[in-house]
Amino acid sequence: MRSGWAGSGPPHWRYFSGPVCVGLFLASLYMLHYTWAAHEGQGRVGTWTATRVVHLRDSKYYGRFVSDDGAEVREDIRLEHPDSALAPGESVRAVDIGRSSVAVLGGDEWELAAGIAAVSGLVSAAWVLTVPLAPVVRLVFRRREAPPDSPSIPAPARRRSPRPTPARRLAEIQAIADDADHRFDELLSHLHTELQPEPQPAAPDTRPAPSDPM
């Protein structure tokens, strides 16, 4: 029997593409949370100054962050998603939202995060409906496609015959006994007729006739 996890669709959809989209959807929600916070300045706002640039597959910028009130100073902190390339000594307005890096104040990275969340969310919903919840979805559609039950017509109530009285029962028994006695008399009469011997025919007279005297 197929389990509910097996669902429908090709194996790469059930075991790879769908789960990957679910993970991407959750990651994009987290990304949307902190990018929107950076866009709105929901954190400790300050100035970040670049101190070094690491060039790998993409450039990573590290620097010194100082909050506007001077209460927070973070050395060698990475700046996420700068709007343009930065050289050591350049400064940008940034916001610390409590992560291991700071973000550009008022950045538009939340738009990318929202787009990824929308697309991956739709794909994740389709995967959930066609794989983990496939038995439930089938059951719902089967119930909708089933023809409505015809209204049941109640069976007519059986009328109970009145309970016979003792006198009526005695009369019925007497009628049965009379009928049996009559049938018994007919049987005896029939037997008597069958057993009665049949009459034998008379034997012919073989004596010679007397002669007349002369």
MODELLER restraints for C-alpha pairs under 7 A, 6 or more apart:
rsr = mdl.restraints
at = mdl.atoms
rsr.add(forms.Gaussian(group=physical.xy_distance, feature=features.Distance(at['CA:4:A'], at['CA:131:A']), mean=6.98, stdev=0.5))
rsr.add(forms.Gaussian(group=physical.xy_distance, feature=features.Distance(at['CA:4:A'], at['CA:132:A']), mean=5.80, stdev=0.5))
rsr.add(forms.Gaussian(group=physical.xy_distance, feature=features.Distance(at['CA:4:A'], at['CA:133:A']), mean=6.86, stdev=0.5))
rsr.add(forms.Gaussian(group=physical.xy_distance, feature=features.Distance(at['CA:4:A'], at['CA:134:A']), mean=6.36, stdev=0.5))
rsr.add(forms.Gaussian(group=physical.xy_distance, feature=features.Distance(at['CA:4:A'], at['CA:135:A']), mean=5.81, stdev=0.5))
rsr.add(forms.Gaussian(group=physical.xy_distance, feature=features.Distance(at['CA:5:A'], at['CA:131:A']), mean=5.69, stdev=0.5))
rsr.add(forms.Gaussian(group=physical.xy_distance, feature=features.Distance(at['CA:5:A'], at['CA:132:A']), mean=4.88, stdev=0.5))
rsr.add(forms.Gaussian(group=physical.xy_distance, feature=features.Distance(at['CA:6:A'], at['CA:131:A']), mean=6.16, stdev=0.5))
rsr.add(forms.Gaussian(group=physical.xy_distance, feature=features.Distance(at['CA:7:A'], at['CA:130:A']), mean=5.71, stdev=0.5))
rsr.add(forms.Gaussian(group=physical.xy_distance, feature=features.Distance(at['CA:7:A'], at['CA:131:A']), mean=3.87, stdev=0.5))
rsr.add(forms.Gaussian(group=physical.xy_distance, feature=features.Distance(at['CA:7:A'], at['CA:132:A']), mean=6.35, stdev=0.5))
rsr.add(forms.Gaussian(group=physical.xy_distance, feature=features.Distance(at['CA:7:A'], at['CA:134:A']), mean=5.25, stdev=0.5))
rsr.add(forms.Gaussian(group=physical.xy_distance, feature=features.Distance(at['CA:8:A'], at['CA:130:A']), mean=5.84, stdev=0.5))
rsr.add(forms.Gaussian(group=physical.xy_distance, feature=features.Distance(at['CA:8:A'], at['CA:131:A']), mean=6.01, stdev=0.5))
rsr.add(forms.Gaussian(group=physical.xy_distance, feature=features.Distance(at['CA:14:A'], at['CA:131:A']), mean=6.48, stdev=0.5))
rsr.add(forms.Gaussian(group=physical.xy_distance, feature=features.Distance(at['CA:18:A'], at['CA:124:A']), mean=6.23, stdev=0.5))
rsr.add(forms.Gaussian(group=physical.xy_distance, feature=features.Distance(at['CA:18:A'], at['CA:127:A']), mean=5.39, stdev=0.5))
rsr.add(forms.Gaussian(group=physical.xy_distance, feature=features.Distance(at['CA:21:A'], at['CA:120:A']), mean=5.44, stdev=0.5))
rsr.add(forms.Gaussian(group=physical.xy_distance, feature=features.Distance(at['CA:21:A'], at['CA:123:A']), mean=6.56, stdev=0.5))
rsr.add(forms.Gaussian(group=physical.xy_distance, feature=features.Distance(at['CA:21:A'], at['CA:124:A']), mean=5.67, stdev=0.5))
rsr.add(forms.Gaussian(group=physical.xy_distance, feature=features.Distance(at['CA:22:A'], at['CA:120:A']), mean=6.92, stdev=0.5))
rsr.add(forms.Gaussian(group=physical.xy_distance, feature=features.Distance(at['CA:22:A'], at['CA:124:A']), mean=5.10, stdev=0.5))
rsr.add(forms.Gaussian(group=physical.xy_distance, feature=features.Distance(at['CA:24:A'], at['CA:120:A']), mean=6.48, stdev=0.5))
rsr.add(forms.Gaussian(group=physical.xy_distance, feature=features.Distance(at['CA:25:A'], at['CA:117:A']), mean=5.26, stdev=0.5))
rsr.add(forms.Gaussian(group=physical.xy_distance, feature=features.Distance(at['CA:25:A'], at['CA:120:A']), mean=5.08, stdev=0.5))
rsr.add(forms.Gaussian(group=physical.xy_distance, feature=features.Distance(at['CA:25:A'], at['CA:121:A']), mean=5.57, stdev=0.5))
rsr.add(forms.Gaussian(group=physical.xy_distance, feature=features.Distance(at['CA:28:A'], at['CA:113:A']), mean=5.52, stdev=0.5))
rsr.add(forms.Gaussian(group=physical.xy_distance, feature=features.Distance(at['CA:28:A'], at['CA:116:A']), mean=6.23, stdev=0.5))
rsr.add(forms.Gaussian(group=physical.xy_distance, feature=features.Distance(at['CA:28:A'], at['CA:117:A']), mean=5.20, stdev=0.5))
rsr.add(forms.Gaussian(group=physical.xy_distance, feature=features.Distance(at['CA:29:A'], at['CA:117:A']), mean=6.18, stdev=0.5))
rsr.add(forms.Gaussian(group=physical.xy_distance, feature=features.Distance(at['CA:31:A'], at['CA:113:A']), mean=6.03, stdev=0.5))
rsr.add(forms.Gaussian(group=physical.xy_distance, feature=features.Distance(at['CA:32:A'], at['CA:110:A']), mean=5.35, stdev=0.5))
rsr.add(forms.Gaussian(group=physical.xy_distance, feature=features.Distance(at['CA:32:A'], at['CA:113:A']), mean=4.99, stdev=0.5))
rsr.add(forms.Gaussian(group=physical.xy_distance, feature=features.Distance(at['CA:32:A'], at['CA:114:A']), mean=6.11, stdev=0.5))
rsr.add(forms.Gaussian(group=physical.xy_distance, feature=features.Distance(at['CA:35:A'], at['CA:109:A']), mean=5.85, stdev=0.5))
rsr.add(forms.Gaussian(group=physical.xy_distance, feature=features.Distance(at['CA:35:A'], at['CA:110:A']), mean=4.83, stdev=0.5))
rsr.add(forms.Gaussian(group=physical.xy_distance, feature=features.Distance(at['CA:36:A'], at['CA:110:A']), mean=5.30, stdev=0.5))
rsr.add(forms.Gaussian(group=physical.xy_distance, feature=features.Distance(at['CA:38:A'], at['CA:95:A']), mean=6.14, stdev=0.5))
rsr.add(forms.Gaussian(group=physical.xy_distance, feature=features.Distance(at['CA:38:A'], at['CA:103:A']), mean=6.06, stdev=0.5))
rsr.add(forms.Gaussian(group=physical.xy_distance, feature=features.Distance(at['CA:38:A'], at['CA:104:A']), mean=6.73, stdev=0.5))
rsr.add(forms.Gaussian(group=physical.xy_distance, feature=features.Distance(at['CA:38:A'], at['CA:105:A']), mean=5.53, stdev=0.5))
rsr.add(forms.Gaussian(group=physical.xy_distance, feature=features.Distance(at['CA:38:A'], at['CA:106:A']), mean=6.10, stdev=0.5))
rsr.add(forms.Gaussian(group=physical.xy_distance, feature=features.Distance(at['CA:38:A'], at['CA:107:A']), mean=6.71, stdev=0.5))
rsr.add(forms.Gaussian(group=physical.xy_distance, feature=features.Distance(at['CA:39:A'], at['CA:105:A']), mean=5.85, stdev=0.5))
rsr.add(forms.Gaussian(group=physical.xy_distance, feature=features.Distance(at['CA:39:A'], at['CA:106:A']), mean=3.87, stdev=0.5))
rsr.add(forms.Gaussian(group=physical.xy_distance, feature=features.Distance(at['CA:39:A'], at['CA:107:A']), mean=5.10, stdev=0.5))
rsr.add(forms.Gaussian(group=physical.xy_distance, feature=features.Distance(at['CA:39:A'], at['CA:108:A']), mean=6.59, stdev=0.5))
rsr.add(forms.Gaussian(group=physical.xy_distance, feature=features.Distance(at['CA:40:A'], at['CA:106:A']), mean=6.18, stdev=0.5))
rsr.add(forms.Gaussian(group=physical.xy_distance, feature=features.Distance(at['CA:41:A'], at['CA:95:A']), mean=6.31, stdev=0.5))
rsr.add(forms.Gaussian(group=physical.xy_distance, feature=features.Distance(at['CA:41:A'], at['CA:105:A']), mean=6.09, stdev=0.5))
rsr.add(forms.Gaussian(group=physical.xy_distance, feature=features.Distance(at['CA:41:A'], at['CA:106:A']), mean=6.72, stdev=0.5))
rsr.add(forms.Gaussian(group=physical.xy_distance, feature=features.Distance(at['CA:42:A'], at['CA:97:A']), mean=6.88, stdev=0.5))
rsr.add(forms.Gaussian(group=physical.xy_distance, feature=features.Distance(at['CA:43:A'], at['CA:95:A']), mean=5.95, stdev=0.5))
rsr.add(forms.Gaussian(group=physical.xy_distance, feature=features.Distance(at['CA:43:A'], at['CA:96:A']), mean=5.53, stdev=0.5))
rsr.add(forms.Gaussian(group=physical.xy_distance, feature=features.Distance(at['CA:43:A'], at['CA:97:A']), mean=4.70, stdev=0.5))
rsr.add(forms.Gaussian(group=physical.xy_distance, feature=features.Distance(at['CA:44:A'], at['CA:67:A']), mean=6.42, stdev=0.5))
rsr.add(forms.Gaussian(group=physical.xy_distance, feature=features.Distance(at['CA:44:A'], at['CA:95:A']), mean=5.48, stdev=0.5))
rsr.add(forms.Gaussian(group=physical.xy_distance, feature=features.Distance(at['CA:44:A'], at['CA:96:A']), mean=5.06, stdev=0.5))
rsr.add(forms.Gaussian(group=physical.xy_distance, feature=features.Distance(at['CA:44:A'], at['CA:97:A']), mean=6.57, stdev=0.5))
rsr.add(forms.Gaussian(group=physical.xy_distance, feature=features.Distance(at['CA:45:A'], at['CA:67:A']), mean=5.66, stdev=0.5))
rsr.add(forms.Gaussian(group=physical.xy_distance, feature=features.Distance(at['CA:45:A'], at['CA:68:A']), mean=6.26, stdev=0.5))
rsr.add(forms.Gaussian(group=physical.xy_distance, feature=features.Distance(at['CA:45:A'], at['CA:94:A']), mean=6.02, stdev=0.5))
rsr.add(forms.Gaussian(group=physical.xy_distance, feature=features.Distance(at['CA:45:A'], at['CA:95:A']), mean=4.31, stdev=0.5))
rsr.add(forms.Gaussian(group=physical.xy_distance, feature=features.Distance(at['CA:45:A'], at['CA:96:A']), mean=6.32, stdev=0.5))
rsr.add(forms.Gaussian(group=physical.xy_distance, feature=features.Distance(at['CA:46:A'], at['CA:65:A']), mean=6.78, stdev=0.5))
rsr.add(forms.Gaussian(group=physical.xy_distance, feature=features.Distance(at['CA:46:A'], at['CA:66:A']), mean=5.48, stdev=0.5))
rsr.add(forms.Gaussian(group=physical.xy_distance, feature=features.Distance(at['CA:46:A'], at['CA:67:A']), mean=3.79, stdev=0.5))
rsr.add(forms.Gaussian(group=physical.xy_distance, feature=features.Distance(at['CA:46:A'], at['CA:68:A']), mean=4.65, stdev=0.5))
rsr.add(forms.Gaussian(group=physical.xy_distance, feature=features.Distance(at['CA:46:A'], at['CA:93:A']), mean=6.09, stdev=0.5))
rsr.add(forms.Gaussian(group=physical.xy_distance, feature=features.Distance(at['CA:46:A'], at['CA:94:A']), mean=5.62, stdev=0.5))
rsr.add(forms.Gaussian(group=physical.xy_distance, feature=features.Distance(at['CA:46:A'], at['CA:95:A']), mean=6.04, stdev=0.5))
rsr.add(forms.Gaussian(group=physical.xy_distance, feature=features.Distance(at['CA:47:A'], at['CA:65:A']), mean=5.64, stdev=0.5))
rsr.add(forms.Gaussian(group=physical.xy_distance, feature=features.Distance(at['CA:47:A'], at['CA:66:A']), mean=5.49, stdev=0.5))
rsr.add(forms.Gaussian(group=physical.xy_distance, feature=features.Distance(at['CA:47:A'], at['CA:67:A']), mean=6.30, stdev=0.5))
rsr.add(forms.Gaussian(group=physical.xy_distance, feature=features.Distance(at['CA:47:A'], at['CA:91:A']), mean=6.64, stdev=0.5))
rsr.add(forms.Gaussian(group=physical.xy_distance, feature=features.Distance(at['CA:47:A'], at['CA:92:A']), mean=5.93, stdev=0.5))
rsr.add(forms.Gaussian(group=physical.xy_distance, feature=features.Distance(at['CA:47:A'], at['CA:93:A']), mean=4.79, stdev=0.5))
rsr.add(forms.Gaussian(group=physical.xy_distance, feature=features.Distance(at['CA:47:A'], at['CA:94:A']), mean=5.63, stdev=0.5))
rsr.add(forms.Gaussian(group=physical.xy_distance, feature=features.Distance(at['CA:48:A'], at['CA:63:A']), mean=6.41, stdev=0.5))
rsr.add(forms.Gaussian(group=physical.xy_distance, feature=features.Distance(at['CA:48:A'], at['CA:64:A']), mean=5.49, stdev=0.5))
rsr.add(forms.Gaussian(group=physical.xy_distance, feature=features.Distance(at['CA:48:A'], at['CA:65:A']), mean=4.26, stdev=0.5))
rsr.add(forms.Gaussian(group=physical.xy_distance, feature=features.Distance(at['CA:48:A'], at['CA:66:A']), mean=6.51, stdev=0.5))
rsr.add(forms.Gaussian(group=physical.xy_distance, feature=features.Distance(at['CA:48:A'], at['CA:91:A']), mean=5.47, stdev=0.5))
rsr.add(forms.Gaussian(group=physical.xy_distance, feature=features.Distance(at['CA:48:A'], at['CA:92:A']), mean=5.53, stdev=0.5))
rsr.add(forms.Gaussian(group=physical.xy_distance, feature=features.Distance(at['CA:48:A'], at['CA:93:A']), mean=6.23, stdev=0.5))
rsr.add(forms.Gaussian(group=physical.xy_distance, feature=features.Distance(at['CA:48:A'], at['CA:94:A']), mean=6.00, stdev=0.5))
rsr.add(forms.Gaussian(group=physical.xy_distance, feature=features.Distance(at['CA:49:A'], at['CA:63:A']), mean=5.19, stdev=0.5))
rsr.add(forms.Gaussian(group=physical.xy_distance, feature=features.Distance(at['CA:49:A'], at['CA:64:A']), mean=5.20, stdev=0.5))
rsr.add(forms.Gaussian(group=physical.xy_distance, feature=features.Distance(at['CA:49:A'], at['CA:65:A']), mean=6.46, stdev=0.5))
rsr.add(forms.Gaussian(group=physical.xy_distance, feature=features.Distance(at['CA:49:A'], at['CA:89:A']), mean=5.96, stdev=0.5))
rsr.add(forms.Gaussian(group=physical.xy_distance, feature=features.Distance(at['CA:49:A'], at['CA:90:A']), mean=5.63, stdev=0.5))
rsr.add(forms.Gaussian(group=physical.xy_distance, feature=features.Distance(at['CA:49:A'], at['CA:91:A']), mean=4.20, stdev=0.5))
rsr.add(forms.Gaussian(group=physical.xy_distance, feature=features.Distance(at['CA:49:A'], at['CA:92:A']), mean=6.67, stdev=0.5))
rsr.add(forms.Gaussian(group=physical.xy_distance, feature=features.Distance(at['CA:50:A'], at['CA:61:A']), mean=6.62, stdev=0.5))
rsr.add(forms.Gaussian(group=physical.xy_distance, feature=features.Distance(at['CA:50:A'], at['CA:62:A']), mean=5.77, stdev=0.5))
rsr.add(forms.Gaussian(group=physical.xy_distance, feature=features.Distance(at['CA:50:A'], at['CA:63:A']), mean=4.06, stdev=0.5))
rsr.add(forms.Gaussian(group=physical.xy_distance, feature=features.Distance(at['CA:50:A'], at['CA:64:A']), mean=6.54, stdev=0.5))
rsr.add(forms.Gaussian(group=physical.xy_distance, feature=features.Distance(at['CA:50:A'], at['CA:87:A']), mean=6.69, stdev=0.5))
rsr.add(forms.Gaussian(group=physical.xy_distance, feature=features.Distance(at['CA:50:A'], at['CA:88:A']), mean=4.72, stdev=0.5))
rsr.add(forms.Gaussian(group=physical.xy_distance, feature=features.Distance(at['CA:50:A'], at['CA:89:A']), mean=5.25, stdev=0.5))
rsr.add(forms.Gaussian(group=physical.xy_distance, feature=features.Distance(at['CA:50:A'], at['CA:90:A']), mean=5.59, stdev=0.5))
rsr.add(forms.Gaussian(group=physical.xy_distance, feature=features.Distance(at['CA:50:A'], at['CA:91:A']), mean=6.27, stdev=0.5))
rsr.add(forms.Gaussian(group=physical.xy_distance, feature=features.Distance(at['CA:51:A'], at['CA:62:A']), mean=5.94, stdev=0.5))
rsr.add(forms.Gaussian(group=physical.xy_distance, feature=features.Distance(at['CA:51:A'], at['CA:63:A']), mean=4.48, stdev=0.5))
rsr.add(forms.Gaussian(group=physical.xy_distance, feature=features.Distance(at['CA:51:A'], at['CA:64:A']), mean=6.96, stdev=0.5))
rsr.add(forms.Gaussian(group=physical.xy_distance, feature=features.Distance(at['CA:51:A'], at['CA:88:A']), mean=4.74, stdev=0.5))
rsr.add(forms.Gaussian(group=physical.xy_distance, feature=features.Distance(at['CA:51:A'], at['CA:89:A']), mean=6.09, stdev=0.5))
rsr.add(forms.Gaussian(group=physical.xy_distance, feature=features.Distance(at['CA:52:A'], at['CA:61:A']), mean=6.23, stdev=0.5))
rsr.add(forms.Gaussian(group=physical.xy_distance, feature=features.Distance(at['CA:52:A'], at['CA:62:A']), mean=5.42, stdev=0.5))
rsr.add(forms.Gaussian(group=physical.xy_distance, feature=features.Distance(at['CA:52:A'], at['CA:63:A']), mean=6.49, stdev=0.5))
rsr.add(forms.Gaussian(group=physical.xy_distance, feature=features.Distance(at['CA:52:A'], at['CA:88:A']), mean=5.61, stdev=0.5))
rsr.add(forms.Gaussian(group=physical.xy_distance, feature=features.Distance(at['CA:53:A'], at['CA:59:A']), mean=6.59, stdev=0.5))
rsr.add(forms.Gaussian(group=physical.xy_distance, feature=features.Distance(at['CA:53:A'], at['CA:60:A']), mean=5.72, stdev=0.5))
rsr.add(forms.Gaussian(group=physical.xy_distance, feature=features.Distance(at['CA:53:A'], at['CA:61:A']), mean=4.72, stdev=0.5))
rsr.add(forms.Gaussian(group=physical.xy_distance, feature=features.Distance(at['CA:53:A'], at['CA:62:A']), mean=6.24, stdev=0.5))
rsr.add(forms.Gaussian(group=physical.xy_distance, feature=features.Distance(at['CA:54:A'], at['CA:60:A']), mean=5.05, stdev=0.5))
rsr.add(forms.Gaussian(group=physical.xy_distance, feature=features.Distance(at['CA:54:A'], at['CA:61:A']), mean=6.46, stdev=0.5))
rsr.add(forms.Gaussian(group=physical.xy_distance, feature=features.Distance(at['CA:61:A'], at['CA:78:A']), mean=5.60, stdev=0.5))
rsr.add(forms.Gaussian(group=physical.xy_distance, feature=features.Distance(at['CA:61:A'], at['CA:79:A']), mean=5.73, stdev=0.5))
rsr.add(forms.Gaussian(group=physical.xy_distance, feature=features.Distance(at['CA:62:A'], at['CA:76:A']), mean=5.29, stdev=0.5))
rsr.add(forms.Gaussian(group=physical.xy_distance, feature=features.Distance(at['CA:62:A'], at['CA:77:A']), mean=5.28, stdev=0.5))
rsr.add(forms.Gaussian(group=physical.xy_distance, feature=features.Distance(at['CA:62:A'], at['CA:78:A']), mean=4.29, stdev=0.5))
rsr.add(forms.Gaussian(group=physical.xy_distance, feature=features.Distance(at['CA:62:A'], at['CA:79:A']), mean=6.21, stdev=0.5))
rsr.add(forms.Gaussian(group=physical.xy_distance, feature=features.Distance(at['CA:63:A'], at['CA:75:A']), mean=6.41, stdev=0.5))
rsr.add(forms.Gaussian(group=physical.xy_distance, feature=features.Distance(at['CA:63:A'], at['CA:76:A']), mean=4.72, stdev=0.5))
rsr.add(forms.Gaussian(group=physical.xy_distance, feature=features.Distance(at['CA:63:A'], at['CA:77:A']), mean=5.42, stdev=0.5))
rsr.add(forms.Gaussian(group=physical.xy_distance, feature=features.Distance(at['CA:63:A'], at['CA:78:A']), mean=6.41, stdev=0.5))
rsr.add(forms.Gaussian(group=physical.xy_distance, feature=features.Distance(at['CA:64:A'], at['CA:74:A']), mean=5.79, stdev=0.5))
rsr.add(forms.Gaussian(group=physical.xy_distance, feature=features.Distance(at['CA:64:A'], at['CA:75:A']), mean=4.60, stdev=0.5))
rsr.add(forms.Gaussian(group=physical.xy_distance, feature=features.Distance(at['CA:64:A'], at['CA:76:A']), mean=5.57, stdev=0.5))
rsr.add(forms.Gaussian(group=physical.xy_distance, feature=features.Distance(at['CA:64:A'], at['CA:77:A']), mean=6.20, stdev=0.5))
rsr.add(forms.Gaussian(group=physical.xy_distance, feature=features.Distance(at['CA:65:A'], at['CA:73:A']), mean=5.63, stdev=0.5))
rsr.add(forms.Gaussian(group=physical.xy_distance, feature=features.Distance(at['CA:65:A'], at['CA:74:A']), mean=5.08, stdev=0.5))
rsr.add(forms.Gaussian(group=physical.xy_distance, feature=features.Distance(at['CA:65:A'], at['CA:75:A']), mean=6.47, stdev=0.5))
rsr.add(forms.Gaussian(group=physical.xy_distance, feature=features.Distance(at['CA:65:A'], at['CA:77:A']), mean=6.98, stdev=0.5))
rsr.add(forms.Gaussian(group=physical.xy_distance, feature=features.Distance(at['CA:66:A'], at['CA:72:A']), mean=5.82, stdev=0.5))
rsr.add(forms.Gaussian(group=physical.xy_distance, feature=features.Distance(at['CA:66:A'], at['CA:73:A']), mean=4.55, stdev=0.5))
rsr.add(forms.Gaussian(group=physical.xy_distance, feature=features.Distance(at['CA:66:A'], at['CA:74:A']), mean=6.58, stdev=0.5))
rsr.add(forms.Gaussian(group=physical.xy_distance, feature=features.Distance(at['CA:67:A'], at['CA:73:A']), mean=6.60, stdev=0.5))
rsr.add(forms.Gaussian(group=physical.xy_distance, feature=features.Distance(at['CA:77:A'], at['CA:101:A']), mean=5.69, stdev=0.5))
rsr.add(forms.Gaussian(group=physical.xy_distance, feature=features.Distance(at['CA:78:A'], at['CA:101:A']), mean=4.95, stdev=0.5))
rsr.add(forms.Gaussian(group=physical.xy_distance, feature=features.Distance(at['CA:78:A'], at['CA:102:A']), mean=6.38, stdev=0.5))
rsr.add(forms.Gaussian(group=physical.xy_distance, feature=features.Distance(at['CA:79:A'], at['CA:101:A']), mean=5.90, stdev=0.5))
rsr.add(forms.Gaussian(group=physical.xy_distance, feature=features.Distance(at['CA:79:A'], at['CA:102:A']), mean=5.12, stdev=0.5))
rsr.add(forms.Gaussian(group=physical.xy_distance, feature=features.Distance(at['CA:79:A'], at['CA:103:A']), mean=5.65, stdev=0.5))
rsr.add(forms.Gaussian(group=physical.xy_distance, feature=features.Distance(at['CA:80:A'], at['CA:101:A']), mean=6.68, stdev=0.5))
rsr.add(forms.Gaussian(group=physical.xy_distance, feature=features.Distance(at['CA:80:A'], at['CA:102:A']), mean=6.23, stdev=0.5))
rsr.add(forms.Gaussian(group=physical.xy_distance, feature=features.Distance(at['CA:80:A'], at['CA:103:A']), mean=5.12, stdev=0.5))
rsr.add(forms.Gaussian(group=physical.xy_distance, feature=features.Distance(at['CA:82:A'], at['CA:104:A']), mean=6.28, stdev=0.5))
rsr.add(forms.Gaussian(group=physical.xy_distance, feature=features.Distance(at['CA:93:A'], at['CA:104:A']), mean=6.21, stdev=0.5))
rsr.add(forms.Gaussian(group=physical.xy_distance, feature=features.Distance(at['CA:93:A'], at['CA:105:A']), mean=5.69, stdev=0.5))
rsr.add(forms.Gaussian(group=physical.xy_distance, feature=features.Distance(at['CA:94:A'], at['CA:102:A']), mean=6.44, stdev=0.5))
rsr.add(forms.Gaussian(group=physical.xy_distance, feature=features.Distance(at['CA:94:A'], at['CA:103:A']), mean=5.48, stdev=0.5))
rsr.add(forms.Gaussian(group=physical.xy_distance, feature=features.Distance(at['CA:94:A'], at['CA:104:A']), mean=4.39, stdev=0.5))
rsr.add(forms.Gaussian(group=physical.xy_distance, feature=features.Distance(at['CA:94:A'], at['CA:105:A']), mean=4.54, stdev=0.5))
rsr.add(forms.Gaussian(group=physical.xy_distance, feature=features.Distance(at['CA:95:A'], at['CA:102:A']), mean=5.78, stdev=0.5))
rsr.add(forms.Gaussian(group=physical.xy_distance, feature=features.Distance(at['CA:95:A'], at['CA:103:A']), mean=5.56, stdev=0.5))
rsr.add(forms.Gaussian(group=physical.xy_distance, feature=features.Distance(at['CA:95:A'], at['CA:104:A']), mean=6.34, stdev=0.5))
rsr.add(forms.Gaussian(group=physical.xy_distance, feature=features.Distance(at['CA:95:A'], at['CA:105:A']), mean=5.50, stdev=0.5))
rsr.add(forms.Gaussian(group=physical.xy_distance, feature=features.Distance(at['CA:96:A'], at['CA:102:A']), mean=4.84, stdev=0.5))
rsr.add(forms.Gaussian(group=physical.xy_distance, feature=features.Distance(at['CA:96:A'], at['CA:103:A']), mean=6.69, stdev=0.5))
rsr.add(forms.Gaussian(group=physical.xy_distance, feature=features.Distance(at['CA:129:A'], at['CA:137:A']), mean=6.95, stdev=0.5))
